[in-house]
């Protein structure tokens, strides 16, 4: 019974004007390949960000300030070259933040001032 239906369908398809046969159909278009984007590299940390991260580590870890500063500056010569500018930026930002926060910012912490002072002192010793 199925064979009769298939034959009848094929005959009807052949009779319909304008209907292409299977061998006349164009192949289905292939999907375009979409390039995979490359990952965006993380932006490099600024000297100020690196110094602030270092200050947090010293404060949390209870490290010896002078030893930690000396090691940090030796490991980061690009910071040593621009130390005064970076420290000045941190101090200016801390003062502005202190003003905006009503005195609750990190500038009130004397440990930050002593770490920055040690950075300037040791930086001057290590500078070429």
C-alpha positions in Angstrom: 0.0 0.0 0.0 2.9 2.4 0.9 4.5 1.8 -2.5 1.3 2.8 -4.3 1.1 6.0 -2.3 4.8 6.8 -3.0 4.3 6.2 -6.7 1.2 8.4 -6.8 3.0 11.2 -4.9 5.9 11.1 -7.4 3.5 11.2 -10.3 1.6 14.2 -8.8 4.9 16.0 -8.1 6.0 15.4 -11.7 2.7 16.9 -12.9 2.9 20.1 -10.8 4.3 22.8 -13.1 7.2 24.8 -11.8 8.1 22.4 -9.1 11.8 21.4 -9.4 12.8 17.8 -9.1 15.2 16.7 -6.4 18.2 16.8 -8.7 17.4 20.4 -9.8 17.4 21.8 -6.3 20.3 24.0 -5.3 22.4 22.7 -2.3 21.5 24.2 1.0 23.8 27.1 1.9 26.5 26.3 4.4 26.5 28.5 7.5 29.3 31.1 7.6 32.1 30.3 9.9 32.2 32.9 12.6 35.7 33.8 13.9 36.3 33.2 17.6 37.4 36.4 19.2 40.7 36.4 20.9 40.6 37.1 24.6 41.2 40.7 25.7 44.3 41.0 27.7 43.9 42.4 31.2 45.0 45.9 31.5 48.4 46.4 33.1 48.2 47.7 36.7 49.4 51.2 37.2 52.2 52.0 39.6 49.7 53.5 42.0 47.5 50.4 42.0 50.6 48.2 42.5 51.7 50.4 45.4 48.2 50.4 47.0 48.0 46.6 46.7 51.5 46.4 48.3 50.4 48.7 51.2 47.4 46.5 51.9 49.6 43.4 51.9 52.0 45.0 54.4 49.2 46.1 56.6 47.4 42.8 56.6 50.5 40.6 56.8 52.2 42.6 59.5 55.5 42.6 57.6 58.6 44.6 58.5 58.0 47.8 56.5 61.6 48.5 55.5 62.4 44.9 54.4 59.1 44.6 52.5 59.6 48.0 50.8 63.1 47.3 49.8 62.1 43.9 48.3 59.1 45.4 46.5 61.1 48.2 44.9 63.9 45.8 43.8 61.3 43.5 42.2 59.5 46.5 40.5 62.1 48.7 38.9 59.5 50.5 36.8 57.9 51.7 40.0 61.2 52.7 41.4 61.9 55.0 38.4 58.6 56.8 38.9 58.2 56.5 42.7 57.9 60.1 43.6 55.1 60.7 41.0 53.3 57.5 42.1 53.5 58.4 45.8 52.4 62.0 45.1 49.4 60.6 43.1 48.4 58.3 46.0 48.7 61.1 48.6 46.6 63.5 46.4 44.0 60.8 45.8 44.0 59.9 49.6 43.5 63.6 50.5 40.6 64.0 48.0 39.1 60.7 49.2 39.5 61.8 52.8 37.7 65.0 52.0 34.9 63.3 50.1 34.4 60.6 52.7 34.3 63.0 55.6 37.6 61.8 57.1 37.0 58.0 56.9 39.5 57.3 54.1 42.7 55.4 54.2 44.7 58.7 54.6 43.8 58.6 58.3 45.8 55.5 58.8 49.3 56.3 60.1 50.6 53.0 58.7 50.0 54.2 55.2 52.0 57.4 55.7 54.9 55.4 57.3 54.9 52.9 54.4 54.9 55.7 51.8 57.7 57.6 53.7 59.7 54.4 53.8 59.2 54.0 50.0 60.5 57.4 49.4 63.5 56.9 51.7 64.5 53.5 50.4 63.7 54.5 46.8 66.2 57.3 47.1 68.8 54.8 48.3 68.1 52.4 45.5 67.9 54.9 42.7 70.7 54.8 40.2 
